Amino acid sequence: MENHHHNSEALLASSLQGFRSDVSKILNKVLPIPEPGTEPEFQFLSLAWIQKCIDVIPLIHRAFAKLVAEIDHPINRWGKSQLEEYLDYSLNLLELLNSVTSGVSHLSHARLCISHGLSLIEKKSDSLALEHLKEIQPCDLGEFKVEGKIIENEESSFCGKDLIIRRSLCILRSISLWIFGVLLSGICSSVKPYMELRNSAGLYDDSLIRGWDSVLAKEIAEKCSVSQEVKEINEVATSLRSAVANGEVDEFVIELRIRLKGLEDLMQTIGNKTNGLFSEVLAERGKFLDSLQHTRK
């Protein structure tokens, strides 16, 4: 009996370690950190890199589902605490995805405003154009309210499979909040989302994200979270405003149109990914609630 219990505990610990390993591989593949002395494919605070953050969430959800199946502990066997933690987690994701949509709308509106300014320049309405050729400003989405809180010192009341589910939910919650902090700071050009969601996530001694967190915390602090694309558009828009006075605007108009098209493409990609993930999380949450109802009957 004692050997059987020991073997069961060892298997559960192995399954949790396998989940951690899967999450680490996902992060390394989707959001690789370049080796020292090498050039990264994208700058960390470019929207071209940040938009890949969204890809992490569904992949770690699949890794979590794999763990649940592996330890044979479906939701109809979960304790009340795990059920509440999962529901809080999925609700947080839906609200954060809505925040991403708001941030994308802000950037899209700013892009349209500048594009209108360019069309006015082509119509020789320089004074009106100057009113629209303004820098893209940071977007304030207000306070990020995070439902629920996983308290580490409560683990003594859990054991076996319930403990494994709880620890894996901690990992899901921590990494997802951190991911959205990076994503929203890049979209909003503000350090606020990263700092607030980083604090809400907790568990930053976790080796899974320590490397990414140390690199990105420095990048965000030094560059005030302004993405490379927004920074470049603002710089060209400022140069164009100065060039309007002497009429030598053609070069800046061409460059600004190219950069605005690049921003438009990125916003469309982020918007599509956000909508897809929202539908996926909403559907999974619905299945989860349906399963609970059937269990109680």
Steps between C-alpha positions, in 0.01 A plus 500: 500500500780737594689422178183550293440839664861600440480394135174693452652816646807458281284461188301813585819698560632374167183611321525850648866520399399389151246784486765749611732364233228535232437862604873577490527356148200707387655821631837420345341426163249786481688772691868409469760706682807548279838380617732775634682671216248397231241716329136418587256436215281781636553766761323396819285811502396474137140409427636241256644315804229589751216365284653154537420514873138412416615171348634382837161484676322229294816291497534497880127424525559188292794406720274539804230281341768239432598504868139463617455197272834351600423500873137396430345780703213654297313803628217293650755387759648840575455664836301820542815711526641375167166559327482858626863565405443378145184708458678810633790430266281468188306814595827692537606386152175619342531842666864535398417405142239778502775735618719392207212576264467849654874559460488388135206736439702789647793431265271449201326833566835678531618342174185616319547852634856520366393345168237772468772758562701353210200523267457867597864569413440352155205739468730788598302565818812529713347687794227236541753221450712621791204449734500129415875433474543456872700241689319185611436543871505230771168331568371486859267203549445570867569260785538133420273311736606140551243261643607261776840444650693180550660499844808280518486424873157335454660199330512302825128431462550326163654166411535255213336590171328808643840640592634436149199675342543793736870540425443477127224764528752721681733466203219570250387809687848638563626465143177618338481819709866569430448439126210746489705753694766493228242503221292787637801715591624470142162582348422784741854646508479504879690323776184486712344175367826312537561615857141444617458157343853396597413573863165322473665192348748451783728195506785685333756273659369237257782385274259463209481875435789644695715549190229670296389714792848632574560592134160657438484685831821679399379568144165638616656717770764645269276560197179591684323217314473692170505239224753535220226546239325781692833668575595501131158632389522781756849593384399516132179691583706758694744535208210540258346776709830689485533442125154641423635853546743473205285271287751216481269231627501225234768285661333509842153438357620183324682373808208572730255320271723190503525502879126556544429205270733286711315607816165427336611145411624436854179634655295274273710198601473580871127566466439168324707307755323673788154425362594138437637451851197676655266257321715205607513602868127579504419160347724316749346690789155404373596132481645523849177643643289243313710220645445637850124509448493139377714391795258653750193328348 
